[in-house]
Amino acid sequence: MGDIVTRMNTWYPPERAQSWDRVGLILGDLRCHAKKLLLALDPVADTVEEALDEKVDMMIVHHPLYLRGTSFLPQSDPKGRLVAKLIRSDIALFAAHTNADCSPEGTGDALADLLGIRDAVPLVQSGEDEEGRPYGHGRIGAITPMRLGDFADLVARRLPAGPTGLFCSGDEDARIAKVAVCPGAGDSFLEAARAAKADALLSADLRHHPALEHRESGAPALLCASHWATESVWMPRLAERLHSSAKAANVDLEVKVSTIATEPWMSHRPTLGGLL
């Protein structure tokens, strides 16, 4: 397990995480041997039950179990129950969050590659790694020029299926050639996308007022998907990276990617405005 943690911390250095974030090994013993992993976006009841059913040794998740300190872990509390189940089953828990968002081969690159964005670079650069590669949040690059409506259709086809779908704001006949993406909540990247002269920004959790004010001010067009859909595309990429690294070290490692959509919303209905 220690080798896996070392690899994760090398690929996604914890010092790149935001100051408010909590990343790294949450539960587990570095001396234990991990032969089977489960990758999931969120450590919630469904994914923990999947880990128990699959009899994995370790869960690697994107979102931390706790972002703030806690003094009590009773099993009457949902997170307390998760901790108890994981410890009783001797399953370790590791989180790579904003450090994975900003690092090469993280969530930003996974989303950019999924959509065919070429020559993608960080939308907001934070620094450079030892090899001189820039790292930072979001990605921006070029696509084959197309209508905004056609690009929205492409995004909808390629993102994982979920109950909330995709929202689009802008002239659907407008030509799109330069695209920015920000997996997860993207309100704070609206100005950066405009300053970089992006034609469109794909993100998630765009709130009413910031998105409306942005639209009134002009480009880029906005595409708003779900938090889970924009970030979960990283999991298969991480699985392949872990598997390849283990194979190169002549280590047997099974890596499973959870397909559970850990959305807070379970279904979607259009509102019709009719009388009861």
C-alpha positions, -999 to 999 in steps of 0.1 A, spaced: 0 0 0 29 23 7 40 20 -29 6 30 -42 5 61 -19 40 70 -30 30 68 -66 -1 89 -60 18 115 -41 44 116 -69 19 120 -97 -4 144 -77 18 161 -51 -2 169 -20 14 203 -17 -5 214 -49 -38 210 -31 -57 241 -21 -51 253 15 -87 243 25 -84 208 10 -76 175 28 -58 150 7 -38 118 13 -43 86 33 -75 89 54 -77 54 67 -53 24 65 -19 10 73 9 18 48 26 -15 57 -4 -36 44 -3 -51 10 -30 -39 -15 -38 -63 -43 -72 -49 -53 -83 -13 -56 -117 4 -62 -116 39 -77 -147 61 -71 -154 98 -72 -171 99 -38 -167 80 -5 -205 75 1 -226 46 13 -231 31 -22 -194 31 -32 -183 18 2 -208 -11 -1 -193 -18 -35 -158 -19 -20 -170 -44 6 -188 -65 -20 -157 -65 -42 -135 -73 -12 -109 -46 -22 -80 -37 0 -81 1 -8 -104 28 -21 -90 57 -40 -115 86 -42 -114 121 -56 -135 139 -29 -122 137 7 -143 121 34 -140 152 56 -130 187 47 -133 200 83 -122 185 116 -146 163 135 -146 152 171 -172 124 170 -176 94 148 -208 77 161 -223 51 138 -256 71 139 -237 96 117 -235 86 80 -198 93 77 -192 76 111 -208 44 97 -186 45 66 -155 48 87 -166 19 109 -173 -3 79 -140 5 62 -120 -1 94 -138 -34 102 -132 -46 67 -96 -35 67 -101 -13 36 -78 17 33 -91 51 20 -71 76 0 -81 109 -15 -65 130 -43 -86 161 -49 -75 196 -59 -39 182 -63 -53 159 -90 -73 187 -105 -43 208 -112 -16 181 -120 -8 166 -154 -28 135 -161 -54 146 -137 -91 156 -140 -84 185 -164 -64 165 -189 -89 136 -187 -119 159 -196 -99 178 -223 -88 146 -240 -123 131 -238 -136 161 -259 -107 161 -284 -92 194 -272 -57 197 -287 -26 213 -272 -44 218 -239 -27 239 -213 -38 250 -178 -65 277 -178 -50 291 -146 -13 281 -142 0 275 -107 36 265 -115 58 240 -133 69 205 -123 104 191 -124 101 184 -161 91 219 -169 55 210 -176 30 237 -164 4 227 -139 -27 245 -128 -65 243 -128 -87 239 -158 -76 233 -194 -79 253 -226 -70 244 -262 -83 240 -297 -110 218 -313 -120 213 -349 -142 244 -355 -179 237 -352 -212 252 -342 -218 256 -305 -249 234 -308 -229 207 -325 -202 210 -298 -229 207 -271 -242 176 -288 -207 161 -288 -202 169 -251 -236 153 -243 -226 121 -262 -192 117 -245 -199 126 -209 -211 97 -186 -248 93 -185 -264 110 -155 -298 123 -145 -291 160 -149 -277 161 -184 -262 192 -200 -272 229 -200 -260 253 -227 -260 291 -229 -251 310 -260 -259 313 -297 -259 277 -309 -250 288 -344 -218 305 -332 -185 291 -343 -165 274 -316 -128 267 -320 -111 274 -286 -126 256 -256 -119 258 -219 -129 230 -195 -130 230 -157 -141 197 -141 -162 203 -110 -175 236 -98 -165 263 -122 -178 297 -111 -144 310 -102 -131 303 -137 -155 324 -157 -133 355 -158 -102 334 -166 -120 318 -196 -130 352 -209 -95 366 -205 -81 336 -224 -106 343 -252 -122 310 -250 -152 305 -273 -169 281 -248 -164 270 -212 -175 235 -200 -178 232 -163 -203 222 -136 -223 237 -107 -226 271 -124 -248 292 -101 -277 313 -114 -263 348 -107 -227 344 -118 -238 326 -150 -265 351 -158 -241 381 -153 -215 363 -174 -240 357 -202 -250 393 -202 -214 403 -206 -208 381 -237 -184 353 -245 -175 326 -238 -206 304 -242 -213 282 -212 -220 245 -210 -229 233 -175 -228 195 -168 -229 178 -135 -200 177 -110 -199 139 -111 -199 137 -149 -171 161 -155 -148 146 -129 -155 109 -131 -139 107 -165 -106 108 -147 -112 75 -130 -105 51 -160 -74 71 -168 -61 68 -133 -69 31 -133 -48 26 -164 -20 46 -149 -20 25 -117 -22 -7 -136 6 2 -160 28 13 -131 22 -19 -112 29 -40 -143 62 -22 -149 72 -31 -113 61 -67 -119 34 -64 -93 -1 -79 -96 -27 -53 -90 -64 -54 -99 -80 -20 -103 -118 -16 -106 -136 16 -115 -169 22 -99 -197 30 -123 -221 42 -96 -233 78 -105 -228 95 -71 -251 124 -80 -272 141 -54 -301 140 -78 -317 108 -87 -341 117 -116 -350 146 -138 -384 160 -150 -391 190 -172 -413 216 -155 -444 223 -176 -460 253 -159 -495 239 -161 -522 243 -134 -527 215 -109 
